[in-house]
């Protein structure tokens, strides 16, 4: 099992998950994070840190989001590792439950 970043992270990039990852499995794209399945140790530390619930276990990914399993595997290799918290990206597609109303 591994964890997968899904579409809820697109344009809504928070990095709290990357900061708690003990194995540096997160990679930073322009408007999304990815999890490298070869690095992820299935510790679950990242899941509660994601305010938009974009991270799922690969075995729990709904069928309509299954393409994200492969997207993470392919894209993680193309982008640098991220281990620190950065200012969140709250783009036009972001539905942040913690945003000020």
Protein Blocks (a to p, Z undefined) as FASTA:
>chain_A
ZZdddfklgopacfklmmmpmnlpaccdfkbccddfklpgolommmmmpmnlpaccfklp
cfklmmmmmmmmmmmmmpccdfbdcdddddfklccfkbcZZ
